[in-house]
Amino acid sequence: MDLFVLGYYAVICGLLAYSAPLLETSFRRLLLGLCTGLIAATALPFVRDLIV
């Protein structure tokens, strides 16, 4: 992994950790984590192409 990938996922995980206490049930936290991971994995190639 290069620094771009580490930084990208650090931002995504930081936002996820910030919003997790606001959710009430563990199911909602799991659903938010799954959606965030899918969006992050899908968006990473597009973001990288815009920067590089």
N, CA, C and O atoms as a Tripos MOL2 file, in Angstrom:
@<TRIPOS>MOLECULE
protein
  208   207    52     0     0
PROTEIN
NO_CHARGES

@<TRIPOS>ATOM
      1 N           0.8390   -1.1870    0.0000 N.3       1 MET1
      2 CA          0.0000    0.0000    0.0000 C.3       1 MET1
      3 C           0.8780    1.2420    0.0000 C.2       1 MET1
      4 O           1.8880    1.3070    0.7020 O.2       1 MET1
      5 N           0.4830    2.2130   -0.7880 N.am      2 ASP2
      6 CA          1.2130    3.4630   -0.7900 C.3       2 ASP2
      7 C           0.5550    4.4610    0.1670 C.2       2 ASP2
      8 O          -0.4760    4.1660    0.7720 O.2       2 ASP2
      9 N           1.1480    5.6200    0.2920 N.am      3 LEU3
     10 CA          0.6360    6.6160    1.2420 C.3       3 LEU3
     11 C          -0.7400    7.1400    0.8570 C.2       3 LEU3
     12 O          -1.5300    7.4960    1.7320 O.2       3 LEU3
     13 N          -1.0370    7.1940   -0.4330 N.am      4 PHE4
     14 CA         -2.3470    7.6690   -0.8730 C.3       4 PHE4
     15 C          -3.4560    6.7370   -0.3780 C.2       4 PHE4
     16 O          -4.4730    7.1950    0.1440 O.2       4 PHE4
     17 N          -3.2560    5.4430   -0.5440 N.am      5 VAL5
     18 CA         -4.2700    4.4680   -0.1180 C.3       5 VAL5
     19 C          -4.4260    4.5090    1.3960 C.2       5 VAL5
     20 O          -5.5500    4.4930    1.8990 O.2       5 VAL5
     21 N          -3.3280    4.5600    2.1230 N.am      6 LEU6
     22 CA         -3.4080    4.6240    3.5850 C.3       6 LEU6
     23 C          -4.1240    5.8880    4.0510 C.2       6 LEU6
     24 O          -4.9570    5.8320    4.9560 O.2       6 LEU6
     25 N          -3.8100    7.0060    3.4480 N.am      7 GLY7
     26 CA         -4.4790    8.2510    3.8120 C.3       7 GLY7
     27 C          -5.9530    8.2430    3.4720 C.2       7 GLY7
     28 O          -6.7740    8.7370    4.2450 O.2       7 GLY7
     29 N          -6.2970    7.6840    2.3170 N.am      8 TYR8
     30 CA         -7.6900    7.6210    1.8810 C.3       8 TYR8
     31 C          -8.5300    6.7940    2.8570 C.2       8 TYR8
     32 O          -9.5900    7.2320    3.3050 O.2       8 TYR8
     33 N          -8.0500    5.6100    3.1760 N.am      9 TYR9
     34 CA         -8.8030    4.7660    4.0960 C.3       9 TYR9
     35 C          -8.7580    5.2850    5.5200 C.2       9 TYR9
     36 O          -9.6770    5.0140    6.2920 O.2       9 TYR9
     37 N          -7.7200    6.0230    5.8960 N.am     10 ALA10
     38 CA         -7.6840    6.6420    7.2180 C.3      10 ALA10
     39 C          -8.7850    7.6860    7.3560 C.2      10 ALA10
     40 O          -9.4280    7.7860    8.4010 O.2      10 ALA10
     41 N          -8.9990    8.4620    6.2980 N.am     11 VAL11
     42 CA        -10.0720    9.4540    6.3240 C.3      11 VAL11
     43 C         -11.4360    8.7680    6.3900 C.2      11 VAL11
     44 O         -12.3020    9.1850    7.1600 O.2      11 VAL11
     45 N         -11.6290    7.7370    5.6010 N.am     12 ILE12
     46 CA        -12.9040    7.0200    5.5970 C.3      12 ILE12
     47 C         -13.1800    6.3960    6.9620 C.2      12 ILE12
     48 O         -14.2850    6.5150    7.4900 O.2      12 ILE12
     49 N         -12.1820    5.7370    7.5260 N.am     13 CYS13
     50 CA        -12.3690    5.0990    8.8350 C.3      13 CYS13
     51 C         -12.5400    6.1340    9.9420 C.2      13 CYS13
     52 O         -13.2720    5.8960   10.9030 O.2      13 CYS13
     53 N         -11.8770    7.2730    9.8180 N.am     14 GLY14
     54 CA        -12.0600    8.3340   10.7970 C.3      14 GLY14
     55 C         -13.4810    8.8750   10.7900 C.2      14 GLY14
     56 O         -14.0660    9.1030   11.8490 O.2      14 GLY14
     57 N         -14.0340    9.0810    9.6100 N.am     15 LEU15
     58 CA        -15.4270    9.5290    9.5220 C.3      15 LEU15
     59 C         -16.3900    8.4790   10.0470 C.2      15 LEU15
     60 O         -17.3880    8.8090   10.6880 O.2      15 LEU15
     61 N         -16.0950    7.2280    9.7770 N.am     16 LEU16
     62 CA        -16.9370    6.1460   10.2800 C.3      16 LEU16
     63 C         -16.8880    6.0880   11.7980 C.2      16 LEU16
     64 O         -17.9260    5.9390   12.4430 O.2      16 LEU16
     65 N         -15.7000    6.2040   12.3770 N.am     17 ALA17
     66 CA        -15.5680    6.1710   13.8300 C.3      17 ALA17
     67 C         -16.2400    7.3870   14.4670 C.2      17 ALA17
     68 O         -16.7810    7.2880   15.5680 O.2      17 ALA17
     69 N         -16.2100    8.5150   13.7930 N.am     18 TYR18
     70 CA        -16.8580    9.7260   14.3170 C.3      18 TYR18
     71 C         -18.3710    9.5670   14.3610 C.2      18 TYR18
     72 O         -19.0120   10.0360   15.3010 O.2      18 TYR18
     73 N         -18.9460    8.9170   13.3630 N.am     19 SER19
     74 CA        -20.4040    8.8030   13.3020 C.3      19 SER19
     75 C         -20.9370    7.5810   14.0350 C.2      19 SER19
     76 O         -22.1390    7.5060   14.2860 O.2      19 SER19
     77 N         -20.0960    6.6290   14.3840 N.am     20 ALA20
     78 CA        -20.5700    5.3980   15.0160 C.3      20 ALA20
     79 C         -21.2610    5.6220   16.3580 C.2      20 ALA20
     80 O         -22.2880    4.9860   16.5970 O.2      20 ALA20
     81 N         -20.7690    6.4840   17.2530 N.am     21 PRO21
     82 CA        -21.4790    6.6730   18.5210 C.3      21 PRO21
     83 C         -22.8640    7.2940   18.3540 C.2      21 PRO21
     84 O         -23.7060    7.1810   19.2440 O.2      21 PRO21
     85 N         -23.0970    7.9390   17.2330 N.am     22 LEU22
     86 CA        -24.4060    8.5480   17.0050 C.3      22 LEU22
     87 C         -25.4730    7.5130   16.6510 C.2      22 LEU22
     88 O         -26.6690    7.7840   16.7670 O.2      22 LEU22
     89 N         -25.0430    6.3460   16.2250 N.am     23 LEU23
     90 CA        -25.9900    5.2940   15.8550 C.3      23 LEU23
     91 C         -26.3710    4.4890   17.0920 C.2      23 LEU23
     92 O         -25.5500    4.2930   17.9880 O.2      23 LEU23
     93 N         -27.6050    4.0270   17.1370 N.am     24 GLU24
     94 CA        -28.1230    3.4000   18.3470 C.3      24 GLU24
     95 C         -27.8730    1.8980   18.4100 C.2      24 GLU24
     96 O         -27.5270    1.3780   19.4700 O.2      24 GLU24
     97 N         -28.0380    1.2040   17.3120 N.am     25 THR25
     98 CA        -27.9300   -0.2490   17.3490 C.3      25 THR25
     99 C         -26.6860   -0.7190   16.6040 C.2      25 THR25
    100 O         -26.1360   -0.0120   15.7600 O.2      25 THR25
    101 N         -26.2650   -1.9160   16.9360 N.am     26 SER26
    102 CA        -25.0890   -2.4700   16.2650 C.3      26 SER26
    103 C         -25.3880   -2.8060   14.8050 C.2      26 SER26
    104 O         -24.4820   -2.7950   13.9720 O.2      26 SER26
    105 N         -26.6430   -3.1030   14.4880 N.am     27 PHE27
    106 CA        -27.0030   -3.3780   13.0950 C.3      27 PHE27
    107 C         -26.7890   -2.1410   12.2250 C.2      27 PHE27
    108 O         -26.2820   -2.2450   11.1080 O.2      27 PHE27
    109 N         -27.1710   -0.9840   12.7300 N.am     28 ARG28
    110 CA        -26.9710    0.2550   11.9660 C.3      28 ARG28
    111 C         -25.4810    0.5540   11.7990 C.2      28 ARG28
    112 O         -25.0630    1.0290   10.7430 O.2      28 ARG28
    113 N         -24.6820    0.2820   12.8200 N.am     29 ARG29
    114 CA        -23.2400    0.4840   12.7110 C.3      29 ARG29
    115 C         -22.6400   -0.4430   11.6720 C.2      29 ARG29
    116 O         -21.7890   -0.0330   10.8830 O.2      29 ARG29
    117 N         -23.0840   -1.6970   11.6690 N.am     30 LEU30
    118 CA        -22.6000   -2.6550   10.6820 C.3      30 LEU30
    119 C         -23.0140   -2.2430    9.2760 C.2      30 LEU30
    120 O         -22.2090   -2.3170    8.3480 O.2      30 LEU30
    121 N         -24.2400   -1.8160    9.1120 N.am     31 LEU31
    122 CA        -24.7250   -1.3650    7.8150 C.3      31 LEU31
    123 C         -23.9660   -0.1290    7.3350 C.2      31 LEU31
    124 O         -23.6270   -0.0370    6.1550 O.2      31 LEU31
    125 N         -23.6980    0.8100    8.2200 N.am     32 LEU32
    126 CA        -22.9180    1.9860    7.8490 C.3      32 LEU32
    127 C         -21.4980    1.5920    7.4560 C.2      32 LEU32
    128 O         -20.9490    2.1370    6.4980 O.2      32 LEU32
    129 N         -20.9010    0.6560    8.1820 N.am     33 GLY33
    130 CA        -19.5590    0.1990    7.8470 C.3      33 GLY33
    131 C         -19.4970   -0.4820    6.4900 C.2      33 GLY33
    132 O         -18.5660   -0.2500    5.7190 O.2      33 GLY33
    133 N         -20.4760   -1.3160    6.1960 N.am     34 LEU34
    134 CA        -20.5170   -1.9910    4.8990 C.3      34 LEU34
    135 C         -20.7000   -0.9990    3.7570 C.2      34 LEU34
    136 O         -20.0100   -1.0810    2.7400 O.2      34 LEU34
    137 N         -21.6230   -0.0690    3.9260 N.am     35 CYS35
    138 CA        -21.8600    0.9310    2.8710 C.3      35 CYS35
    139 C         -20.6430    1.8240    2.6770 C.2      35 CYS35
    140 O         -20.2780    2.1350    1.5430 O.2      35 CYS35
    141 N         -20.0180    2.2360    3.7620 N.am     36 THR36
    142 CA        -18.8370    3.0880    3.6600 C.3      36 THR36
    143 C         -17.6940    2.3530    2.9720 C.2      36 THR36
    144 O         -17.0030    2.9320    2.1340 O.2      36 THR36
    145 N         -17.4890    1.0970    3.3140 N.am     37 GLY37
    146 CA        -16.4360    0.3150    2.6780 C.3      37 GLY37
    147 C         -16.6770    0.1220    1.1910 C.2      37 GLY37
    148 O         -15.7440    0.2190    0.3940 O.2      37 GLY37
    149 N         -17.9140   -0.1500    0.8110 N.am     38 LEU38
    150 CA        -18.2300   -0.3140   -0.6080 C.3      38 LEU38
    151 C         -18.0450    0.9880   -1.3820 C.2      38 LEU38
    152 O         -17.5080    0.9870   -2.4900 O.2      38 LEU38
    153 N         -18.4860    2.0840   -0.8010 N.am     39 ILE39
    154 CA        -18.3230    3.3750   -1.4680 C.3      39 ILE39
    155 C         -16.8510    3.7350   -1.5830 C.2      39 ILE39
    156 O         -16.4070    4.2260   -2.6210 O.2      39 ILE39
    157 N         -16.0990    3.4960   -0.5300 N.am     40 ALA40
    158 CA        -14.6700    3.8180   -0.5480 C.3      40 ALA40
    159 C         -13.9270    2.9760   -1.5830 C.2      40 ALA40
    160 O         -13.1020    3.5000   -2.3310 O.2      40 ALA40
    161 N         -14.2130    1.6890   -1.6300 N.am     41 ALA41
    162 CA        -13.5330    0.8190   -2.5890 C.3      41 ALA41
    163 C         -13.9220    1.1630   -4.0280 C.2      41 ALA41
    164 O         -13.1050    1.0130   -4.9380 O.2      41 ALA41
    165 N         -15.1380    1.6160   -4.2430 N.am     42 THR42
    166 CA        -15.5830    2.0000   -5.5800 C.3      42 THR42
    167 C         -15.0050    3.3520   -5.9930 C.2      42 THR42
    168 O         -14.6380    3.5420   -7.1520 O.2      42 THR42
    169 N         -14.9260    4.2760   -5.0620 N.am     43 ALA43
    170 CA        -14.4930    5.6300   -5.3920 C.3      43 ALA43
    171 C         -12.9820    5.7790   -5.4770 C.2      43 ALA43
    172 O         -12.5060    6.7240   -6.1060 O.2      43 ALA43
    173 N         -12.2100    4.8890   -4.8710 N.am     44 LEU44
    174 CA        -10.7650    5.0580   -4.8250 C.3      44 LEU44
    175 C         -10.1260    5.1780   -6.1990 C.2      44 LEU44
    176 O          -9.3050    6.0780   -6.3760 O.2      44 LEU44
    177 N         -10.4390    4.3370   -7.1960 N.am     45 PRO45
    178 CA         -9.8070    4.5060   -8.5050 C.3      45 PRO45
    179 C         -10.1330    5.8540   -9.1570 C.2      45 PRO45
    180 O          -9.2770    6.4380   -9.8230 O.2      45 PRO45
    181 N         -11.3490    6.3490   -8.9740 N.am     46 PHE46
    182 CA        -11.7260    7.6320   -9.5710 C.3      46 PHE46
    183 C         -10.9910    8.7840   -8.9040 C.2      46 PHE46
    184 O         -10.5370    9.7100   -9.5760 O.2      46 PHE46
    185 N         -10.8740    8.7260   -7.5790 N.am     47 VAL47
    186 CA        -10.1730    9.7740   -6.8500 C.3      47 VAL47
    187 C          -8.6930    9.7600   -7.2190 C.2      47 VAL47
    188 O          -8.0890   10.8170   -7.4000 O.2      47 VAL47
    189 N          -8.1170    8.5920   -7.3280 N.am     48 ARG48
    190 CA         -6.7050    8.4910   -7.6840 C.3      48 ARG48
    191 C          -6.4570    9.0520   -9.0880 C.2      48 ARG48
    192 O          -5.4590    9.7390   -9.3080 O.2      48 ARG48
    193 N          -7.3540    8.7680  -10.0380 N.am     49 ASP49
    194 CA         -7.1950    9.2940  -11.3990 C.3      49 ASP49
    195 C          -7.3050   10.8220  -11.4350 C.2      49 ASP49
    196 O          -6.6410   11.4740  -12.2420 O.2      49 ASP49
    197 N          -8.1390   11.3900  -10.5660 N.am     50 LEU50
    198 CA         -8.2640   12.8390  -10.5250 C.3      50 LEU50
    199 C          -6.9870   13.5070   -9.9880 C.2      50 LEU50
    200 O          -6.6170   14.5940  -10.4330 O.2      50 LEU50
    201 N          -6.3320   12.8610   -9.0490 N.am     51 ILE51
    202 CA         -5.1490   13.4480   -8.4280 C.3      51 ILE51
    203 C          -3.8970   13.1820   -9.2380 C.2      51 ILE51
    204 O          -3.0440   14.0590   -9.3720 O.2      51 ILE51
    205 N          -3.7810   11.9790   -9.7790 N.am     52 VAL52
    206 CA         -2.5540   11.6060  -10.5000 C.3      52 VAL52
    207 C          -2.6300   11.9990  -11.9240 C.2      52 VAL52
    208 O          -1.6890   11.7650  -12.6810 O.2      52 VAL52
@<TRIPOS>BOND
     1     1     2 1
     2     2     3 1
     3     3     4 2
     4     3     5 am
     5     5     6 1
     6     6     7 1
     7     7     8 2
     8     7     9 am
     9     9    10 1
    10    10    11 1
    11    11    12 2
    12    11    13 am
    13    13    14 1
    14    14    15 1
    15    15    16 2
    16    15    17 am
    17    17    18 1
    18    18    19 1
    19    19    20 2
    20    19    21 am
    21    21    22 1
    22    22    23 1
    23    23    24 2
    24    23    25 am
    25    25    26 1
    26    26    27 1
    27    27    28 2
    28    27    29 am
    29    29    30 1
    30    30    31 1
    31    31    32 2
    32    31    33 am
    33    33    34 1
    34    34    35 1
    35    35    36 2
    36    35    37 am
    37    37    38 1
    38    38    39 1
    39    39    40 2
    40    39    41 am
    41    41    42 1
    42    42    43 1
    43    43    44 2
    44    43    45 am
    45    45    46 1
    46    46    47 1
    47    47    48 2
    48    47    49 am
    49    49    50 1
    50    50    51 1
    51    51    52 2
    52    51    53 am
    53    53    54 1
    54    54    55 1
    55    55    56 2
    56    55    57 am
    57    57    58 1
    58    58    59 1
    59    59    60 2
    60    59    61 am
    61    61    62 1
    62    62    63 1
    63    63    64 2
    64    63    65 am
    65    65    66 1
    66    66    67 1
    67    67    68 2
    68    67    69 am
    69    69    70 1
    70    70    71 1
    71    71    72 2
    72    71    73 am
    73    73    74 1
    74    74    75 1
    75    75    76 2
    76    75    77 am
    77    77    78 1
    78    78    79 1
    79    79    80 2
    80    79    81 am
    81    81    82 1
    82    82    83 1
    83    83    84 2
    84    83    85 am
    85    85    86 1
    86    86    87 1
    87    87    88 2
    88    87    89 am
    89    89    90 1
    90    90    91 1
    91    91    92 2
    92    91    93 am
    93    93    94 1
    94    94    95 1
    95    95    96 2
    96    95    97 am
    97    97    98 1
    98    98    99 1
    99    99   100 2
   100    99   101 am
   101   101   102 1
   102   102   103 1
   103   103   104 2
   104   103   105 am
   105   105   106 1
   106   106   107 1
   107   107   108 2
   108   107   109 am
   109   109   110 1
   110   110   111 1
   111   111   112 2
   112   111   113 am
   113   113   114 1
   114   114   115 1
   115   115   116 2
   116   115   117 am
   117   117   118 1
   118   118   119 1
   119   119   120 2
   120   119   121 am
   121   121   122 1
   122   122   123 1
   123   123   124 2
   124   123   125 am
   125   125   126 1
   126   126   127 1
   127   127   128 2
   128   127   129 am
   129   129   130 1
   130   130   131 1
   131   131   132 2
   132   131   133 am
   133   133   134 1
   134   134   135 1
   135   135   136 2
   136   135   137 am
   137   137   138 1
   138   138   139 1
   139   139   140 2
   140   139   141 am
   141   141   142 1
   142   142   143 1
   143   143   144 2
   144   143   145 am
   145   145   146 1
   146   146   147 1
   147   147   148 2
   148   147   149 am
   149   149   150 1
   150   150   151 1
   151   151   152 2
   152   151   153 am
   153   153   154 1
   154   154   155 1
   155   155   156 2
   156   155   157 am
   157   157   158 1
   158   158   159 1
   159   159   160 2
   160   159   161 am
   161   161   162 1
   162   162   163 1
   163   163   164 2
   164   163   165 am
   165   165   166 1
   166   166   167 1
   167   167   168 2
   168   167   169 am
   169   169   170 1
   170   170   171 1
   171   171   172 2
   172   171   173 am
   173   173   174 1
   174   174   175 1
   175   175   176 2
   176   175   177 am
   177   177   178 1
   178   178   179 1
   179   179   180 2
   180   179   181 am
   181   181   182 1
   182   182   183 1
   183   183   184 2
   184   183   185 am
   185   185   186 1
   186   186   187 1
   187   187   188 2
   188   187   189 am
   189   189   190 1
   190   190   191 1
   191   191   192 2
   192   191   193 am
   193   193   194 1
   194   194   195 1
   195   195   196 2
   196   195   197 am
   197   197   198 1
   198   198   199 1
   199   199   200 2
   200   199   201 am
   201   201   202 1
   202   202   203 1
   203   203   204 2
   204   203   205 am
   205   205   206 1
   206   206   207 1
   207   207   208 2
@<TRIPOS>SUBSTRUCTURE
     1 MET1         2 RESIDUE 1 A MET
     2 ASP2         6 RESIDUE 1 A ASP
     3 LEU3        10 RESIDUE 1 A LEU
     4 PHE4        14 RESIDUE 1 A PHE
     5 VAL5        18 RESIDUE 1 A VAL
     6 LEU6        22 RESIDUE 1 A LEU
     7 GLY7        26 RESIDUE 1 A GLY
     8 TYR8        30 RESIDUE 1 A TYR
     9 TYR9        34 RESIDUE 1 A TYR
    10 ALA10       38 RESIDUE 1 A ALA
    11 VAL11       42 RESIDUE 1 A VAL
    12 ILE12       46 RESIDUE 1 A ILE
    13 CYS13       50 RESIDUE 1 A CYS
    14 GLY14       54 RESIDUE 1 A GLY
    15 LEU15       58 RESIDUE 1 A LEU
    16 LEU16       62 RESIDUE 1 A LEU
    17 ALA17       66 RESIDUE 1 A ALA
    18 TYR18       70 RESIDUE 1 A TYR
    19 SER19       74 RESIDUE 1 A SER
    20 ALA20       78 RESIDUE 1 A ALA
    21 PRO21       82 RESIDUE 1 A PRO
    22 LEU22       86 RESIDUE 1 A LEU
    23 LEU23       90 RESIDUE 1 A LEU
    24 GLU24       94 RESIDUE 1 A GLU
    25 THR25       98 RESIDUE 1 A THR
    26 SER26      102 RESIDUE 1 A SER
    27 PHE27      106 RESIDUE 1 A PHE
    28 ARG28      110 RESIDUE 1 A ARG
    29 ARG29      114 RESIDUE 1 A ARG
    30 LEU30      118 RESIDUE 1 A LEU
    31 LEU31      122 RESIDUE 1 A LEU
    32 LEU32      126 RESIDUE 1 A LEU
    33 GLY33      130 RESIDUE 1 A GLY
    34 LEU34      134 RESIDUE 1 A LEU
    35 CYS35      138 RESIDUE 1 A CYS
    36 THR36      142 RESIDUE 1 A THR
    37 GLY37      146 RESIDUE 1 A GLY
    38 LEU38      150 RESIDUE 1 A LEU
    39 ILE39      154 RESIDUE 1 A ILE
    40 ALA40      158 RESIDUE 1 A ALA
    41 ALA41      162 RESIDUE 1 A ALA
    42 THR42      166 RESIDUE 1 A THR
    43 ALA43      170 RESIDUE 1 A ALA
    44 LEU44      174 RESIDUE 1 A LEU
    45 PRO45      178 RESIDUE 1 A PRO
    46 PHE46      182 RESIDUE 1 A PHE
    47 VAL47      186 RESIDUE 1 A VAL
    48 ARG48      190 RESIDUE 1 A ARG
    49 ASP49      194 RESIDUE 1 A ASP
    50 LEU50      198 RESIDUE 1 A LEU
    51 ILE51      202 RESIDUE 1 A ILE
    52 VAL52      206 RESIDUE 1 A VAL
